[in-house]
């Protein structure tokens, strides 16, 4: 059977995407879970993984001024187009300082410094983490403060997930993708076989759903939609179903608003690890998802 990569995304944050993704991972039992929401990963909160190994996978260069050699000529400050270099007073001594959060690592300041007082060193920017959860292996990442290249990091997570799937003879990778339409979302979708969009019955969510449907159409990926907390606004819920019908997108179903979910999350449990109404609904949706997405080609 061909390896299936299903990415679960949402047009906006807060729709319940990760709760549903984690529930699918628990119900699947035999899959590799990949947390590709690298800017704000939270799959570990629900799946409570035990780390097996981690390694640095991304690094970037940052400039730093050697104050003992600096002549305060301000050439670097004039050339920096990112406004990363500032003049400040420390203990009555004037110094030039490079803000690492603003530095883009272009190297122009070092190249043109007349006193060679700027060093350009590599710094760690992200770690790749392989863990084991109650439903199988999981791949995630940790980005350090101010780090960039989150799209590239998503690609590395997916590569590792594919490697583990091949090693353990698993044919399903479940990806918790980032919200929105940014570069990490594109990386999450790239090479994936199917996509599930989690939305909710609000005007902003519907607007974002329309935009993400347009994006998925360009990728030519088989797409389905889940409406979370659908009973909060039945009129907008009907609109979501009409969007799916007009766009010829498979509608998997709706999940009721459930006040017990926050309590379950505090215990590191997914919605399906209870006897609630939402648990029954998600299980039904997963069964429909399995028959539609995971059937043998």
C-alpha positions as CSV (number, residue, x, y, z in Angstrom):
1,X,0.0,0.0,0.0
2,X,1.3,3.5,-0.9
3,X,2.3,5.7,2.0
4,X,-0.5,8.1,2.9
5,X,0.3,11.6,4.2
6,X,-2.8,13.4,5.6
7,X,-2.3,16.9,6.8
8,X,-4.8,18.6,9.0
9,X,-4.9,22.4,8.7
10,X,-7.1,25.3,9.4
11,X,-7.5,28.8,8.0
12,X,-7.1,30.3,11.4
13,X,-5.9,29.4,14.9
14,X,-8.2,28.2,17.6
15,X,-10.5,26.0,15.6
16,X,-9.6,22.8,17.4
17,X,-7.3,21.5,14.7
18,X,-4.8,20.0,17.1
19,X,-7.5,18.3,19.3
20,X,-9.0,16.6,16.2
21,X,-5.5,15.7,14.8
22,X,-4.5,14.2,18.2
23,X,-7.8,12.3,18.4
24,X,-7.2,10.8,14.9
25,X,-3.7,9.8,16.0
26,X,-5.1,7.9,19.0
27,X,-7.8,6.3,17.0
28,X,-5.4,5.3,14.2
29,X,-2.9,3.6,16.6
30,X,-0.6,2.6,13.7
31,X,0.7,5.9,12.3
32,X,3.6,8.3,12.5
33,X,2.4,11.7,14.0
34,X,4.2,14.8,12.8
35,X,3.7,18.1,14.5
36,X,4.4,20.6,11.8
37,X,2.9,23.6,13.6
38,X,6.5,24.5,14.4
39,X,5.9,28.2,15.4
40,X,3.5,27.1,18.1
41,X,3.7,23.3,18.6
42,X,1.2,21.8,21.0
43,X,0.6,18.2,20.0
44,X,2.8,17.1,22.9
45,X,0.3,18.5,25.4
46,X,-2.3,15.9,24.3
47,X,-0.1,13.0,23.3
48,X,2.4,13.3,26.2
49,X,5.4,11.9,24.2
50,X,8.5,10.4,25.7
51,X,11.5,11.9,24.0
52,X,13.9,9.4,22.4
53,X,16.4,11.7,20.7
54,X,16.8,15.2,19.6
55,X,19.4,16.9,17.4
56,X,20.1,20.4,15.9
57,X,18.9,20.5,12.4
58,X,19.0,24.2,11.5
59,X,21.6,26.9,12.3
60,X,22.0,30.5,11.1
61,X,24.7,33.1,11.3
62,X,24.4,36.1,13.5
63,X,26.6,39.1,13.7
64,X,28.2,40.3,16.9
65,X,30.3,43.4,17.6
66,X,33.6,43.0,19.4
67,X,33.5,46.2,21.5
68,X,37.2,46.1,22.4
69,X,38.1,46.6,18.7
70,X,35.1,48.8,17.7
71,X,36.0,52.4,16.8
72,X,32.3,53.6,16.8
73,X,32.6,54.7,13.2
74,X,29.0,53.6,12.6
75,X,29.6,52.3,9.1
76,X,27.8,49.1,10.0
77,X,24.9,51.0,11.5
78,X,24.5,53.1,8.3
79,X,24.6,50.0,6.1
80,X,22.2,47.8,8.1
81,X,18.9,47.9,6.3
82,X,17.1,45.9,9.0
83,X,17.8,48.5,11.8
84,X,19.5,45.8,13.9
85,X,22.4,47.9,15.0
86,X,21.9,50.5,17.7
87,X,24.1,52.9,19.7
88,X,23.7,52.6,23.4
89,X,25.4,53.6,26.7
90,X,26.4,50.8,29.1
91,X,28.1,51.9,32.4
92,X,28.8,55.3,30.9
93,X,30.5,53.7,27.9
94,X,29.0,54.2,24.4
95,X,28.8,51.0,22.4
96,X,27.3,49.7,19.2
97,X,25.1,46.7,19.7
98,X,23.5,44.3,17.3
99,X,20.0,43.1,18.2
100,X,20.0,39.3,17.4
101,X,16.3,39.3,16.9
102,X,16.5,41.9,14.2
103,X,19.7,40.6,12.6
104,X,19.0,38.8,9.3
105,X,22.5,37.4,9.0
106,X,23.3,39.0,5.7
107,X,26.9,39.7,6.6
108,X,27.1,43.2,5.1
109,X,28.2,44.8,8.4
110,X,31.2,42.4,8.7
111,X,32.1,42.8,5.1
112,X,32.5,46.5,5.3
113,X,33.7,47.1,8.9
114,X,36.9,49.0,8.6
115,X,38.2,47.8,12.0
116,X,37.3,44.1,11.5
117,X,35.4,44.3,14.8
118,X,32.4,42.2,13.8
119,X,32.3,38.4,14.1
120,X,29.9,36.3,12.2
121,X,29.2,33.0,14.0
122,X,26.7,30.2,13.5
123,X,24.0,29.8,16.2
124,X,21.6,27.0,16.7
125,X,18.1,27.8,15.6
126,X,16.0,24.6,15.8
127,X,16.0,21.1,17.1
128,X,14.3,18.0,15.6
129,X,12.7,15.8,18.2
130,X,11.8,12.1,17.8
131,X,9.4,10.8,20.5
132,X,7.2,7.8,21.3
133,X,3.5,8.3,22.3
134,X,0.8,5.9,23.3
135,X,-0.3,5.6,19.7
136,X,3.2,5.3,18.1
137,X,6.1,7.4,17.0
138,X,6.0,11.2,16.8
139,X,8.3,13.8,15.1
140,X,8.3,17.4,16.2
141,X,10.6,20.4,16.5
142,X,11.6,23.2,18.8
143,X,12.5,26.6,17.3
144,X,14.6,28.9,19.4
145,X,13.5,32.4,20.1
146,X,14.0,34.7,17.0
147,X,14.7,31.7,14.7
148,X,13.6,31.7,11.1
149,X,13.2,29.1,8.3
150,X,10.1,27.5,9.8
151,X,9.1,26.3,6.3
152,X,12.4,24.5,5.9
153,X,11.9,23.0,9.3
154,X,8.5,21.6,8.4
155,X,10.1,19.8,5.4
156,X,12.8,18.3,7.7
157,X,10.0,17.0,10.0
158,X,8.2,15.4,7.1
159,X,11.4,13.8,5.8
160,X,12.1,12.2,9.2
161,X,8.5,11.0,9.5
162,X,8.7,9.3,6.2
163,X,12.0,7.7,7.2
164,X,10.4,6.3,10.4
165,X,7.3,5.1,8.6
166,X,9.5,3.2,6.2
167,X,11.6,1.8,9.0
168,X,8.6,0.6,11.1
169,X,6.6,-0.5,8.0
170,X,3.8,2.0,8.7
171,X,1.7,3.3,5.8
172,X,0.1,6.4,7.3
173,X,1.6,9.7,8.4
174,X,-0.7,12.1,10.2
175,X,0.4,15.7,10.1
176,X,-0.8,18.5,12.4
177,X,-0.2,21.4,10.1
178,X,0.1,25.1,11.0
179,X,-2.9,27.5,10.7
180,X,-3.2,30.1,8.0
181,X,-1.7,30.3,4.5
182,X,2.0,31.0,5.2
183,X,5.2,29.3,4.1
184,X,5.0,26.5,6.8
185,X,1.5,25.6,5.5
186,X,2.8,25.3,1.9
187,X,5.6,23.1,3.2
188,X,3.1,20.9,5.1
189,X,1.0,20.4,2.0
190,X,3.9,19.8,-0.3
191,X,4.0,16.0,-1.1
192,X,0.9,15.2,1.0
193,X,-1.7,12.9,-0.4
194,X,-4.8,14.4,1.4
195,X,-5.8,17.4,3.4
196,X,-8.4,18.0,6.1
197,X,-9.5,21.5,6.9
198,X,-10.9,22.1,10.4
199,X,-13.1,25.2,10.6
200,X,-15.7,26.6,12.9
201,X,-19.0,28.5,12.5
202,X,-17.7,32.1,12.7
203,X,-17.5,34.7,10.0
204,X,-13.7,34.9,10.2
205,X,-13.3,31.1,10.0
206,X,-15.6,30.9,7.0
207,X,-13.6,33.7,5.2
208,X,-10.4,31.8,5.9
209,X,-11.9,28.6,4.8
210,X,-12.7,30.0,1.4
211,X,-9.1,31.2,1.0
212,X,-7.6,27.9,2.0
213,X,-9.9,26.0,-0.3
214,X,-8.5,28.2,-3.2
215,X,-5.0,27.3,-2.1
216,X,-5.7,23.5,-2.0
217,X,-7.3,23.6,-5.4
218,X,-4.0,24.7,-6.8
219,X,-2.2,21.8,-5.1
220,X,-4.8,19.4,-6.5
221,X,-5.0,17.6,-3.2
222,X,-8.0,15.5,-2.2
223,X,-9.6,17.7,0.5
224,X,-12.2,17.3,3.2
225,X,-13.7,19.6,5.8
226,X,-14.7,19.2,9.5
227,X,-16.8,21.8,11.2
228,X,-15.8,22.0,14.9
229,X,-18.2,23.5,17.5
230,X,-20.8,23.5,14.7
231,X,-23.8,23.9,17.0
232,X,-22.7,27.4,18.1
233,X,-24.2,28.9,14.9
234,X,-26.3,26.6,12.8
235,X,-26.8,29.2,10.1
236,X,-23.1,29.6,9.4
237,X,-22.7,25.8,9.7
238,X,-25.1,25.4,6.8
239,X,-23.0,27.9,4.9
240,X,-19.9,25.8,5.5
241,X,-21.7,22.8,4.1
242,X,-22.7,24.8,1.1
243,X,-19.1,25.9,0.5
244,X,-18.1,22.3,0.5
245,X,-20.8,21.4,-1.9
246,X,-20.1,24.2,-4.3
247,X,-16.3,23.5,-4.2
248,X,-16.9,19.8,-4.6
249,X,-15.1,19.1,-1.3
250,X,-15.9,16.1,0.9
251,X,-17.7,17.1,4.1
252,X,-16.7,14.7,6.9
253,X,-19.1,16.0,9.5
254,X,-19.5,18.3,12.5
255,X,-18.3,18.1,16.1
256,X,-20.4,19.6,18.9
257,X,-19.2,22.3,21.3
258,X,-18.0,20.3,24.4
259,X,-17.2,21.9,27.7
260,X,-15.4,18.8,28.9
261,X,-12.6,19.1,26.4
262,X,-10.5,21.6,28.4
263,X,-10.6,19.3,31.4
264,X,-9.5,16.4,29.3
265,X,-6.7,18.5,27.8
266,X,-5.5,19.3,31.4
267,X,-5.1,15.6,31.9
268,X,-3.2,15.2,28.6
269,X,-6.1,13.3,27.0
270,X,-7.8,13.8,23.6
271,X,-11.6,14.3,23.1
272,X,-12.0,10.7,22.0
273,X,-10.7,9.3,25.3
274,X,-14.0,10.0,27.0
275,X,-17.7,9.0,26.6
276,X,-18.8,12.5,25.6
277,X,-21.0,13.4,22.6
278,X,-18.1,15.0,20.8
279,X,-16.1,11.7,21.3
280,X,-18.9,9.8,19.5
281,X,-19.0,12.4,16.7
282,X,-15.2,12.4,16.2
283,X,-15.1,8.6,16.1
284,X,-17.8,8.6,13.5
285,X,-15.9,11.2,11.4
286,X,-12.7,9.1,11.8
287,X,-14.5,6.1,10.4
288,X,-15.7,8.0,7.4
289,X,-12.2,9.5,7.0
290,X,-10.6,6.0,7.1
291,X,-13.0,4.7,4.5
292,X,-12.5,7.7,2.2
293,X,-8.8,8.5,2.7
294,X,-7.1,5.4,3.9
295,X,-8.6,2.8,1.6
296,X,-6.2,0.9,-0.6
297,X,-5.5,2.3,-4.0
